[in-house]
Amino acid sequence: MTKKGWIAAGATVALAAGVTVAAVWWGNSRAADIDYGEAERRTAAVERTSLASGLELRGTLAYGEPRNLGGGGGVVTKLPEAGSVHKVGEPLLEVEGNPVFLLQGAIPLWRDLAAGMSGIDVDTLRQGLVDLGYSAGDTAAATPYDAALAGAIDALYAAGGYPAPSTRPDAVASREEANQELAAARESAAAAEQALKQARQGPSGQAKSEADEAVAAAGRALAKAQRCSEEDRAAQYGTAGECDVEAAQGVLNTARAALADLTKAVDTAAEQAAVTSANAALAAAQTRADRAALSAVGPKDILIVPTAEMRVDQVAVQLGLSADGSIISYTDTTIFANADLTDAQRKLIVTGAEVEVALPDGTILAGVVGDVTASRQDPQTYETIPARARVDIADQAVLAEAGLSGVTISIIQDEAADALVVPVTALLALSEGGYAVELEDGRLIGVDVGLIQDTRAQITPTTGDLSEGDLVVIA
């Protein structure tokens, strides 16, 4: 091959070959060893190395979009610091000296919960405690708030170094009131039982004894009267009145009726109804007392978050103010990198692609494209939100030390290992087509051009020999 019919291509060689070199293409190359020698015959050594090219993006490290966390009221007496990380099962803040614990779940508490209540909030509370290892009872749906759940709450507080909610002054006062109602109900039930017992016993034993004696006396009088009449000896056996059979029979009938009244069944329906009512009131009072003895919690005590740990982004309330409304904004604790994309760039990136993330200090971390979103319009501001790529990074410890900063995201799209490489300016576009490089001695070696990375190109000799270390002329 002669020098006739070739043109020094410089940076335009790649374009002539139909290889597009965009401004976003990058590489891990080092400057070629160049011998400037005579000004008109600069040379560079052929290298054997690896090339990689891809898309380079400017991005930032972030924790994700903050979410607001609402409080359940009361005066705030202790707050977390922005940037602090908190796990579920730990107190996040204090309200009126009492802890506000974090639990994991999908549904926040919206009401005060106590024994006997049921619902999805009770289910969420119980499951959150079970997930932390507490024995909170049956996690089946609609299981009422019971002693097992209250016991798990007490254990949660004890683990955090706090007394159980049932020992708070308001809970103690409520329990004492319930116990007083229980004592009064017991007295009422006992009185009703005694009244029923007395009603069932009927008249006293003395009254019955006297009635029996009256019947017996009347019977004797009747027998005597009958003898008087039969023997017709009234003068001998007594007065005429003592011999009056009819009168004696009447006295006996009256005595028998009186005895029957004393011995007939007693109607105790009213007393029985009173006992039933008193026992129902006693059972209700016992239930209230039992419930008052158990710990009760609500939005003022427990905050539900969807993740096992959270990072406080901002604190929106001050000490001494009410914990109503949004009190804290929080994020996940995982740091990731994201970068805005043009529509053209978005088409070049796929989920799962391996990337390199360069930190400001030069540290290179491996990452994976976790999500790619298309551009869209904000429904409120009507502004265009650009397409975005999220890059997940496994080495969270290094990211935590680095802090939130700008990063360079390099997405490798093509690689050439163990390749012969020359500067792009060593490529000569031949008039008859194709490319060549000129050796130091003037010989031309035909080459195929492969991967182009920044200012270097991969070549494969097509005519003649070309080896690592050979010097080629550069423009």
FENKA-V201652 format. One line per field, one symbol per residue. phi: phi as a letter, one per 30 degrees, with the letter a starting at -180 (. if undefined). psi: psi as a letter, one per 40 degrees, with the letter a starting at -180 (. if undefined). burial: 1 if it has 16 or more other ideal C-beta (glycine too) atoms within 10 Angstrom, else 0. Layout:
BEGIN
phi = ???
psi = ???
burial = ???
END
This chain:
BEGIN
phi = .cddibbddidddddddicdcddddbacdcdddccdhdedbdbbddccaccbbaccbcbbdacjddbdbcccjjddcabdcdjdcbcdjcdcabbhicdcdcbclccddbbdcbejdbkdddddddddddddjddcjdddeidddbdddddddededdddicddedcdeddddddddddddddddddddddddddddddddidddddddddddddddddddddddddeddchbdddckddddcdddddddddddddddddddcdecdceddddddedddddddddddddddddcdbbaddcbccbdcdabcddbccbceicdcdidcbcbbdcdcbcbbdbddddedccbdjddbcccdedjdccdbbdcabcddacddcciddcddbcccdbdddddddddidadbccccdcabbchcdbbdedddcddddjibabcdedjdccdbcccdcbhcbbdbbdcbicbbejdccdcd
psi = hiehfihhdbeeddddeehhhieeiiifiihihhhdbidegiiihhihaiihiahhihaiiieihiiihiieiihhehiiiheihhiieihdaihfeiihihihidhiheihiiheiiiddddddddddddeeigeaheiiehihadddddddddddddefiiideeidddddddddddddddddddddddddddddddddaiiddddddddddddddddddddddddddefgdddeaiddeegddddddddddddddddddeihhhfddddddddddddddddddddddddeiiiiaeedhhhieieiihhdiheiiheiifiahdiiiiiehhiiihiiiddddeehihehhihhhideehhiiihhdihiiiihhedeeihhiiihhhhhdgdddddddihiiihhhhheiihifihhiideehhhideiaiiihideeihhiihhbhhhbeiihihhdhiihiheihihi.
burial = 0000010011001101100010001110100100000000011111101111111110101010001011110101001100000101101111100111111110011000111010101111111111110101100000101101111111111000010111010010011001001100100110010011001001000000001001100100110110010000000000000011100100110010001001000001001001100100110010011011111111111111101011111010100000100011111110111111100011001000101111100000101011010000000000000111111010000010010000111110000100111111111111000111111000111110111110011110100001000111111
END
